[in-house]
Amino acid sequence: MEQDYIKLIFGLKLKQIRTERGLSLFGLSKLSGLSKSYLNEIEKGKKYPKPDKIAALSEHLEVGYDDLVSLKLDKNLAPIGEILQSKLLKEIPLELFGIQESTLIDIISNAPVKVTAFISTIIEIARNYNFSRENFFLASVRSFQEANSNYFEDLELEVLKFAKTYQVDLSKKITSQELEDILVEEYGYNINNDELEAHSELDNLRSIYVPKTKTLLITKSIDDAQRSFIYAKELAYNFLGIDERLYTFSWIKFDSFDEVLNNFYASYFAGALIIPRESLVEHLNHLFSQKRFNTKAFQSLLSKYNASPESVYQRLTNLLPKDFKLKNLFFLRFSHKQGTDDFSLNKELHLAKYQSPRANETNEHYCRRWASIKALKVISDNQSDHEFDIQISNYATEEKQYLVLASATKDPFRNNRYRSVSIGIEINTALQRKANFLNHKTLKTVHVGVTCERCAIVNCDVRKADPIILEKRKKESDTEKVVNAIQNKYS
């Protein structure tokens, strides 16, 4: 363990034993002969006493020397010990969120019992919802994105620098061959297109990178857009000088938060390279200037770049907040198996806090009125290559409306499966100024909920479950009203 953490654990134990004995710092000082200020620094984890001083504390507090120096904590402090010994505070770059590790340690040392109760609560919630270490890291990255409106100027500038360095024309569609040439010629990569095909167990992987020989194993079953994205991520790792990284795509596991964060940086760089900012902003300005939403023009925009619809939608979440001041938006990705009524929300990003819709972990049924789910149902029935839907989603309970665009495509890696991506932009004065087509009669408004169990829409023809959550809340409310009436009557 880090020396700082050893000192902190000793200080926490000393403070707990002292308070259990009913002693103040002044009282322990008189008893042990150690100064009050010195004892205070020990309890805050700033100093670790020498053996003779530990022996004095052990004698006067009537606790064994070995028990005092042991790193084992009782049940009240055990959760804090688990956090410290796991090095979780070291793994997460707290400075990204403007937090100093020393600040957290001070909070823990000043109120260990309350902090322990808080940590225990978080752990209990995490267990109930199967919230793993990986979930925590991914949630931290999403919070980092949200805090920066998902726009990173330094990465945008690095893309422009890369394009100039290797003479990549950002005004033209970038091909995988162009990026492969840079990987091979400039960074000494060996591209292997055959090895992954020989292993059926790896059918969920698109690539594996072997750093020792700079070999990139890549599956043949991907299209040029997916290959370009993988190449662009590899270029990002090299051009940005990133060493701590993931070696498979999609990832299997990660060992540190830095690997997760660097994976995000590389993905952002790849998206910005393949879908250049200047070009996309120009096309969006043209789209927004039209008095009627032009579906063909938007689909043409999607096909202009050597990228999947998901990559384009993700790129919109970078540029709409920065270049169009549309900061209240969300991104969702759903998956669906043909012939079933299951829809899994497996990726989300919210640039406005506490807005709907969000992933639900309690097996409730997502609202079937969402554009993303409707597009999935259509493509599953028609087995087409791409389905698009647009609507104004009205969340009556939250008094908010969103312009929602959704695209559904086949899952390239799994048979009879489809995925959809959608972006929802809150309808406010900023969007009303930008989008001339918002009031056109062809743009339909749909009343939506979050899940059927929480939805108050009456006579919904696509409802999959009764509004049991609302019914429970109403019963509780009715009970409270009667109780209040009785209390008033007999007061």
Backbone torsions as a table, in degrees:
resi	resn	phi	psi	omega
1	MET	NA	154.3	176.2
2	GLU	-65.3	143.5	-178.9
3	GLN	-56.9	-37.8	-179.9
4	ASP	-60.0	-39.1	-178.5
5	TYR	-72.9	-35.4	176.8
6	ILE	-62.2	-43.0	178.1
7	LYS	-63.8	-39.7	-178.4
8	LEU	-66.3	-43.3	179.9
9	ILE	-63.9	-41.4	177.5
10	PHE	-60.9	-43.8	-179.6
11	GLY	-63.3	-40.5	178.6
12	LEU	-63.2	-42.4	-179.9
13	LYS	-66.5	-41.8	-179.8
14	LEU	-62.0	-44.6	-179.3
15	LYS	-64.4	-40.6	-179.8
16	GLN	-64.0	-44.7	-179.6
17	ILE	-65.3	-42.6	-179.8
18	ARG	-59.8	-46.7	-178.7
19	THR	-68.3	-33.9	176.4
20	GLU	-64.7	-30.9	178.8
21	ARG	-82.5	-3.7	179.9
22	GLY	73.9	27.7	-177.5
23	LEU	-103.7	141.2	169.8
24	SER	-86.5	170.7	175.0
25	LEU	-60.2	-38.2	178.9
26	PHE	-63.0	-42.8	-179.8
27	GLY	-65.1	-43.0	178.7
28	LEU	-66.0	-33.1	178.2
29	SER	-62.9	-45.9	179.9
30	LYS	-66.0	-36.1	-176.6
31	LEU	-71.4	-42.1	-172.8
32	SER	-95.5	-18.0	-177.0
33	GLY	83.8	2.5	177.4
34	LEU	-93.4	145.3	-175.5
35	SER	-67.4	151.9	180.0
36	LYS	-61.4	-42.4	-178.8
37	SER	-65.1	-37.0	179.3
38	TYR	-67.0	-43.5	177.7
39	LEU	-62.9	-38.7	178.9
40	ASN	-61.9	-42.0	178.9
41	GLU	-67.7	-34.0	176.1
42	ILE	-64.4	-47.5	-176.9
43	GLU	-66.3	-27.0	178.1
44	LYS	-85.7	1.3	176.8
45	GLY	79.3	19.4	-178.7
46	LYS	-93.4	-21.9	179.9
47	LYS	-137.8	151.5	175.8
48	TYR	-120.1	121.2	-174.3
49	PRO	-69.9	155.6	176.1
50	LYS	-74.6	161.9	-175.0
51	PRO	-53.0	-39.9	-177.8
52	ASP	-65.9	-34.8	178.9
53	LYS	-74.3	-35.1	175.1
54	ILE	-63.9	-39.7	179.4
55	ALA	-62.7	-39.7	178.9
56	ALA	-64.8	-43.6	178.1
57	LEU	-63.6	-41.4	-179.9
58	SER	-60.6	-43.1	-177.7
59	GLU	-66.5	-47.0	-173.4
60	HIS	-79.2	-23.2	177.3
61	LEU	-93.3	-3.7	178.4
62	GLU	56.8	49.9	176.5
63	VAL	-134.2	143.2	-177.4
64	GLY	-61.2	144.5	179.2
65	TYR	-57.4	-47.0	-178.1
66	ASP	-64.5	-36.4	178.4
67	ASP	-65.5	-36.0	-177.5
68	LEU	-69.6	-38.4	-177.1
69	VAL	-90.5	-9.1	179.9
70	SER	-63.8	145.9	177.9
71	LEU	-85.0	-1.9	179.2
72	LYS	-78.0	129.7	-178.4
73	LEU	-109.7	152.4	176.6
74	ASP	-73.7	177.3	-171.5
75	LYS	-62.1	-26.9	-178.6
76	ASN	-70.9	-31.0	-177.8
77	LEU	-107.7	-4.0	-175.0
78	ALA	-55.7	-44.4	-179.8
79	PRO	-58.4	-37.3	177.8
80	ILE	-65.9	-40.9	177.6
81	GLY	-60.7	-39.3	179.0
82	GLU	-63.2	-42.5	179.0
83	ILE	-62.5	-45.4	-177.2
84	LEU	-67.2	-43.3	-177.9
85	GLN	-72.2	-24.0	178.2
86	SER	-76.4	-10.2	-177.7
87	LYS	60.9	27.2	-179.0
88	LEU	-59.9	-39.1	-179.3
89	LEU	-65.3	-27.5	178.6
90	LYS	-79.6	-30.6	-175.4
91	GLU	-74.4	-32.7	-177.3
92	ILE	-92.9	124.8	178.1
93	PRO	-73.6	84.4	-175.2
94	LEU	-57.8	-26.5	-177.9
95	GLU	-63.9	-22.5	176.8
96	LEU	-60.4	-30.1	-178.4
97	PHE	-103.3	12.0	178.4
98	GLY	72.6	27.6	-177.4
99	ILE	-115.4	134.1	175.2
100	GLN	-94.6	137.7	179.4
101	GLU	-59.4	-37.2	-179.4
102	SER	-61.8	-32.1	178.3
103	THR	-64.6	-43.8	178.3
104	LEU	-63.4	-40.6	-179.6
105	ILE	-64.6	-38.5	177.3
106	ASP	-62.9	-40.8	179.4
107	ILE	-62.5	-43.5	-179.5
108	ILE	-63.6	-43.8	-175.9
109	SER	-72.1	-29.0	-177.9
110	ASN	-79.6	-29.2	-179.5
111	ALA	-141.2	64.6	-173.7
112	PRO	-61.5	-38.1	-176.7
113	VAL	-68.0	-45.4	-179.5
114	LYS	-67.0	-40.8	178.8
115	VAL	-65.5	-39.1	177.3
116	THR	-60.2	-44.0	178.8
117	ALA	-61.8	-39.7	179.2
118	PHE	-65.3	-47.2	-179.4
119	ILE	-63.0	-41.2	178.7
120	SER	-61.2	-38.5	177.8
121	THR	-63.3	-45.7	179.5
122	ILE	-61.8	-43.3	179.8
123	ILE	-62.7	-41.4	-179.6
124	GLU	-64.1	-43.4	177.4
125	ILE	-63.1	-42.5	-179.9
126	ALA	-60.8	-40.3	179.8
127	ARG	-67.2	-42.1	-178.7
128	ASN	-62.6	-32.8	-177.5
129	TYR	-105.4	15.1	-179.3
130	ASN	53.0	42.8	-177.5
131	PHE	-86.1	106.3	-173.2
132	SER	-90.8	175.6	175.0
133	ARG	-58.8	-39.7	178.4
134	GLU	-63.2	-42.5	177.5
135	ASN	-58.9	-40.9	-179.0
136	PHE	-63.9	-44.7	179.4
137	PHE	-63.2	-44.8	-179.5
138	LEU	-64.6	-39.0	177.3
139	ALA	-64.5	-35.9	178.0
140	SER	-64.4	-40.9	178.2
141	VAL	-64.5	-42.4	178.3
142	ARG	-61.0	-40.8	178.3
143	SER	-63.8	-37.4	176.7
144	PHE	-64.2	-41.8	176.1
145	GLN	-61.4	-47.2	-177.5
146	GLU	-62.9	-38.5	-179.3
147	ALA	-64.7	-24.7	-179.8
148	ASN	-107.0	17.1	-177.0
149	SER	53.0	26.8	177.3
150	ASN	55.7	29.1	176.3
151	TYR	-126.9	130.5	-176.5
152	PHE	-129.2	99.7	-174.6
153	GLU	-59.3	-39.5	-178.0
154	ASP	-62.5	-36.9	178.2
155	LEU	-72.2	-36.8	176.0
156	GLU	-60.3	-41.7	179.9
157	LEU	-69.0	-35.7	178.1
158	GLU	-65.0	-34.8	177.0
159	VAL	-64.0	-44.5	178.3
160	LEU	-63.5	-38.3	178.2
161	LYS	-65.9	-41.6	178.0
162	PHE	-61.8	-45.8	-178.7
163	ALA	-60.9	-38.8	179.0
164	LYS	-70.1	-42.1	-177.8
165	THR	-60.9	-42.4	-175.5
166	TYR	-108.4	13.8	175.9
167	GLN	51.9	50.8	175.0
168	VAL	-92.0	121.6	-178.3
169	ASP	-81.3	105.0	-176.9
170	LEU	-75.0	-7.9	178.4
171	SER	-85.3	-6.5	179.7
172	LYS	-116.1	158.1	178.5
173	LYS	-66.6	126.1	-178.0
174	ILE	-83.2	134.1	-179.7
175	THR	-103.8	159.4	178.9
176	SER	-65.5	-32.3	-179.2
177	GLN	-63.8	-38.7	178.8
178	GLU	-62.2	-42.3	-179.3
179	LEU	-74.1	-35.6	177.8
180	GLU	-62.8	-39.6	179.2
181	ASP	-59.5	-39.5	179.9
182	ILE	-68.5	-42.3	179.1
183	LEU	-60.1	-43.5	-176.6
184	VAL	-74.7	-49.6	-173.2
185	GLU	-75.5	-40.0	-173.4
186	GLU	-95.1	-31.3	-175.1
187	TYR	-116.8	5.0	172.4
188	GLY	68.9	29.2	-179.7
189	TYR	-74.4	148.0	168.9
190	ASN	-110.8	122.8	-177.9
191	ILE	-98.8	123.1	179.6
192	ASN	-117.8	116.4	-176.8
193	ASN	-99.6	1.5	-171.1
194	ASP	-111.4	-34.6	-169.8
195	GLU	-58.8	-45.2	-175.7
196	LEU	-64.1	-29.7	-179.1
197	GLU	-66.5	-20.4	-176.8
198	ALA	-84.7	-1.7	-175.9
199	HIS	-126.3	104.2	-178.3
200	SER	-65.1	-24.8	179.7
201	GLU	-66.9	-17.3	-175.8
202	LEU	-103.0	22.0	-175.7
203	ASP	-68.2	-12.8	177.8
204	ASN	-94.1	-0.7	179.1
205	LEU	-102.3	143.0	176.7
206	ARG	-98.9	-29.4	-179.8
207	SER	-158.6	155.9	171.7
208	ILE	-134.7	133.1	177.3
209	TYR	-109.1	130.3	177.8
210	VAL	-108.6	102.5	-171.6
211	PRO	-64.9	-32.5	-175.3
212	LYS	-60.6	-39.2	-179.3
213	THR	-110.7	6.0	-178.0
214	LYS	53.1	42.0	-179.8
215	THR	-99.2	128.3	176.5
216	LEU	-109.2	108.7	176.2
217	LEU	-87.0	125.6	-174.5
218	ILE	-136.0	138.1	-175.3
219	THR	-76.4	149.2	-179.9
220	LYS	-78.1	-18.1	-169.5
221	SER	-80.2	6.4	-179.8
222	ILE	-99.8	156.5	178.5
223	ASP	-86.7	179.3	-174.4
224	ASP	-66.5	-31.9	179.5
225	ALA	-66.1	-44.6	179.5
226	GLN	-66.4	-39.1	177.8
227	ARG	-63.7	-41.1	179.5
228	SER	-61.8	-40.8	-179.1
229	PHE	-65.1	-41.7	178.8
230	ILE	-63.0	-45.1	177.9
231	TYR	-61.6	-41.4	-178.4
232	ALA	-64.7	-36.0	177.1
233	LYS	-66.7	-41.4	177.7
234	GLU	-62.5	-40.4	177.1
235	LEU	-63.3	-37.1	179.0
236	ALA	-62.7	-46.9	179.4
237	TYR	-56.5	-42.5	-177.4
238	ASN	-75.2	-47.2	-175.5
239	PHE	-67.6	-34.7	-180.0
240	LEU	-86.1	-4.5	178.8
241	GLY	68.9	38.0	-178.6
242	ILE	-91.6	120.8	178.9
243	ASP	-100.5	-40.1	-178.0
244	GLU	-82.7	101.5	-168.2
245	ARG	-147.7	169.8	173.5
246	LEU	-88.9	150.0	-175.5
247	TYR	-112.2	-1.3	176.1
248	THR	-124.7	154.1	175.9
249	PHE	-140.7	113.3	5.0
250	SER	-74.6	162.3	-174.8
251	TRP	-71.4	147.9	175.7
252	ILE	-96.8	-50.1	177.6
253	LYS	-155.2	165.4	173.5
254	PHE	-139.3	153.1	-173.6
255	ASP	-102.2	-15.6	-177.9
256	SER	-150.2	162.5	178.1
257	PHE	-66.0	-34.6	-179.4
258	ASP	-59.1	-35.8	177.8
259	GLU	-63.1	-40.4	179.5
260	VAL	-67.5	-45.7	-179.3
261	LEU	-64.1	-42.5	-179.8
262	ASN	-67.8	-31.6	174.5
263	ASN	-62.8	-39.9	176.5
264	PHE	-64.5	-45.5	179.3
265	TYR	-57.5	-45.4	-178.8
266	ALA	-65.3	-39.0	178.5
267	SER	-66.1	-41.1	178.2
268	TYR	-61.8	-47.0	178.8
269	PHE	-57.5	-45.4	-178.6
270	ALA	-61.4	-45.2	179.2
271	GLY	-63.3	-40.2	-179.4
272	ALA	-70.1	-27.8	178.3
273	LEU	-76.4	-45.8	-176.1
274	ILE	-77.2	-31.0	179.6
275	ILE	-121.0	83.2	-173.8
276	PRO	-61.3	143.0	-176.6
277	ARG	-59.2	-50.6	-174.4
278	GLU	-58.8	-43.0	-178.4
279	SER	-66.5	-46.5	-177.2
280	LEU	-66.4	-40.5	178.9
281	VAL	-61.4	-40.6	178.9
282	GLU	-61.1	-45.1	-178.9
283	HIS	-69.4	-34.7	178.1
284	LEU	-68.2	-39.2	177.1
285	ASN	-59.6	-41.4	178.3
286	HIS	-65.6	-42.4	-179.2
287	LEU	-63.1	-45.0	-178.8
288	PHE	-68.6	-24.0	-176.7
289	SER	-76.7	-15.1	-177.0
290	GLN	-75.8	145.1	-179.8
291	LYS	-78.1	-15.3	176.5
292	ARG	-133.7	134.9	-178.5
293	PHE	-62.8	126.8	-176.6
294	ASN	-99.3	99.1	-177.5
295	THR	-61.6	-42.0	-179.6
296	LYS	-63.9	-37.6	179.2
297	ALA	-65.8	-38.1	179.3
298	PHE	-69.1	-41.2	177.9
299	GLN	-66.6	-32.1	174.7
300	SER	-66.0	-36.8	177.0
301	LEU	-62.4	-41.3	179.9
302	LEU	-62.6	-35.6	-177.0
303	SER	-88.7	-5.4	-178.8
304	LYS	-68.6	-28.8	-176.1
305	TYR	-107.1	152.3	177.4
306	ASN	-81.6	67.3	-173.5
307	ALA	-150.6	155.2	176.3
308	SER	-73.5	158.7	174.2
309	PRO	-54.7	-35.8	179.7
310	GLU	-61.9	-41.9	179.0
311	SER	-62.9	-39.5	179.2
312	VAL	-66.3	-45.2	178.8
313	TYR	-61.8	-41.1	176.7
314	GLN	-61.2	-39.8	-179.5
315	ARG	-66.3	-32.6	176.3
316	LEU	-60.6	-35.1	-179.9
317	THR	-69.3	-18.6	174.3
318	ASN	-79.1	-44.2	-166.9
319	LEU	-95.6	-28.2	178.4
320	LEU	-61.8	-42.4	177.2
321	PRO	-67.3	-37.9	-174.5
322	LYS	-78.8	-51.8	-170.7
323	ASP	-94.3	-16.2	-178.4
324	PHE	-123.4	2.5	178.6
325	LYS	57.5	29.8	178.4
326	LEU	-102.2	84.3	-170.3
327	LYS	-93.1	-17.4	-179.2
328	ASN	-94.6	88.5	-178.1
329	LEU	-144.8	165.5	176.3
330	PHE	-136.1	156.8	175.8
331	PHE	-127.3	133.7	179.0
332	LEU	-131.5	145.2	170.7
333	ARG	-129.3	124.9	179.3
334	PHE	-111.5	153.9	170.2
335	SER	-125.4	152.7	-174.8
336	HIS	-152.0	136.8	176.0
337	LYS	-100.1	130.1	-178.6
338	GLN	-58.7	139.2	178.0
339	GLY	85.9	1.6	177.8
340	THR	-120.1	172.0	176.5
341	ASP	-113.9	26.9	-179.6
342	ASP	-99.8	132.0	178.1
343	PHE	-130.7	118.5	-175.4
344	SER	-106.2	123.5	175.2
345	LEU	-88.7	104.7	-172.9
346	ASN	-113.0	4.3	173.4
347	LYS	-157.2	137.3	-179.7
348	GLU	-153.1	153.6	175.7
349	LEU	-147.5	132.0	-179.2
350	HIS	-126.8	117.9	179.1
351	LEU	-91.8	-5.1	171.1
352	ALA	-118.3	124.5	-175.3
353	LYS	-65.8	146.9	170.4
354	TYR	63.1	22.6	179.7
355	GLN	-95.7	157.6	173.4
356	SER	-92.6	158.4	-2.2
357	PRO	-91.2	155.7	177.5
358	ARG	-131.3	160.5	178.2
359	ALA	-62.0	143.4	-179.6
360	ASN	-119.2	126.9	-175.2
361	GLU	-100.4	12.6	-175.6
362	THR	-111.6	26.3	175.3
363	ASN	59.3	32.8	174.0
364	GLU	-85.4	165.9	-175.7
365	HIS	-95.4	119.6	177.8
366	TYR	-63.0	147.4	-178.8
367	CYS	-59.1	123.6	-178.6
368	ARG	-76.4	-1.9	177.6
369	ARG	-87.5	-5.9	178.8
370	TRP	-65.1	141.4	179.5
371	ALA	-59.9	-37.4	-177.7
372	SER	-65.2	-37.9	179.6
373	ILE	-76.6	-37.6	178.1
374	LYS	-63.1	-40.8	178.2
375	ALA	-63.2	-37.0	178.1
376	LEU	-66.1	-40.9	179.8
377	LYS	-65.0	-39.5	-179.7
378	VAL	-66.3	-46.7	-177.4
379	ILE	-68.5	-32.6	178.1
380	SER	-66.9	-37.4	179.6
381	ASP	-75.0	-41.8	-175.1
382	ASN	-87.5	-19.9	-176.5
383	GLN	53.9	41.6	178.4
384	SER	-87.7	179.8	-178.1
385	ASP	-85.8	-32.9	-176.7
386	HIS	-155.3	133.8	175.1
387	GLU	-126.9	137.5	-177.9
388	PHE	-124.4	144.7	176.3
389	ASP	-143.4	149.8	177.4
390	ILE	-141.5	140.4	178.2
391	GLN	-161.2	163.5	168.4
392	ILE	-96.4	116.6	-179.7
393	SER	-93.8	121.7	-177.9
394	ASN	-104.1	110.4	175.0
395	TYR	-93.8	90.8	-172.5
396	ALA	-62.4	-38.8	-176.5
397	THR	-66.8	-24.6	-179.7
398	GLU	-105.1	-2.5	-179.4
399	GLU	54.8	45.3	178.1
400	LYS	-134.0	148.9	175.3
401	GLN	-127.9	145.1	179.7
402	TYR	-130.3	138.0	167.6
403	LEU	-81.7	117.4	-173.6
404	VAL	-116.3	127.0	174.4
405	LEU	-114.6	133.5	-176.8
406	ALA	-137.4	139.8	176.0
407	SER	-128.8	134.2	177.3
408	ALA	-117.5	138.3	179.3
409	THR	-139.8	168.5	174.9
410	LYS	-70.4	148.7	172.5
411	ASP	-79.7	116.0	-174.7
412	PRO	-69.2	-10.6	-173.8
413	PHE	-112.3	-11.3	-178.2
414	ARG	-135.2	133.8	-178.9
415	ASN	-70.4	146.2	176.4
416	ASN	58.5	26.7	177.6
417	ARG	-125.5	148.7	-177.7
418	TYR	-134.7	159.8	177.5
419	ARG	-136.7	152.4	175.7
420	SER	-133.2	148.1	173.7
421	VAL	-124.8	145.2	179.3
422	SER	-144.6	153.4	174.9
423	ILE	-129.1	132.2	178.9
424	GLY	-117.2	127.4	-178.2
425	ILE	-115.2	122.5	-178.1
426	GLU	-60.7	134.0	178.8
427	ILE	-83.4	106.0	178.0
428	ASN	-137.6	-172.6	-176.7
429	THR	-62.4	-33.5	-180.0
430	ALA	-63.5	-45.4	179.6
431	LEU	-70.4	-38.3	-179.9
432	GLN	-62.7	-32.8	177.6
433	ARG	-73.3	-31.9	-175.0
434	LYS	-86.1	-43.2	-171.3
435	ALA	-98.3	105.8	-179.3
436	ASN	-71.6	-18.1	-173.3
437	PHE	-88.9	-1.1	-171.9
438	LEU	-58.7	-34.5	-175.4
439	ASN	-97.3	8.6	-179.0
440	HIS	-70.4	141.8	-173.4
441	LYS	-64.6	-20.5	-179.1
442	THR	-78.1	-13.9	-179.3
443	LEU	-87.3	108.3	-172.9
444	LYS	-81.8	146.8	174.2
445	THR	-105.0	129.7	-177.5
446	VAL	-122.8	127.7	175.0
447	HIS	-77.4	127.2	-175.1
448	VAL	-130.8	162.1	171.7
449	GLY	-121.0	-166.4	176.5
450	VAL	-99.1	-58.1	172.3
451	THR	-133.4	157.5	-179.4
452	CYS	-58.3	-37.8	-177.2
453	GLU	-66.4	-17.0	-178.1
454	ARG	-118.8	12.0	-171.3
455	CYS	-100.5	135.1	-177.9
456	ALA	-100.7	6.9	-180.0
457	ILE	-65.9	126.5	-177.2
458	VAL	-86.8	141.6	176.4
459	ASN	56.7	42.2	178.4
460	CYS	-75.6	124.2	-175.4
461	ASP	-80.9	-6.1	178.6
462	VAL	-117.5	14.5	-179.7
463	ARG	-63.9	136.5	-179.0
464	LYS	-109.3	-8.3	179.4
465	ALA	-158.1	154.4	177.9
466	ASP	-69.9	154.0	-179.6
467	PRO	-77.1	63.3	-172.3
468	ILE	-65.8	-32.3	179.7
469	ILE	-66.8	-43.7	178.3
470	LEU	-65.7	-39.8	179.5
471	GLU	-63.3	-39.3	178.2
472	LYS	-64.8	-43.6	179.7
473	ARG	-64.1	-38.6	-179.9
474	LYS	-65.2	-41.3	179.3
475	LYS	-63.0	-42.4	178.4
476	GLU	-63.0	-40.4	179.3
477	SER	-65.7	-43.3	179.3
478	ASP	-63.4	-40.8	178.7
479	THR	-61.7	-43.4	-179.4
480	GLU	-62.9	-39.3	179.8
481	LYS	-63.7	-43.0	179.9
482	VAL	-65.8	-42.8	178.6
483	VAL	-59.8	-45.3	179.1
484	ASN	-62.0	-40.2	179.7
485	ALA	-62.8	-41.7	179.3
486	ILE	-66.4	-41.6	178.9
487	GLN	-61.6	-42.0	178.6
488	ASN	-65.8	-37.7	-177.6
489	LYS	-64.5	-40.2	-175.1
490	TYR	-101.0	9.9	178.3
491	SER	-80.2	NA	NA
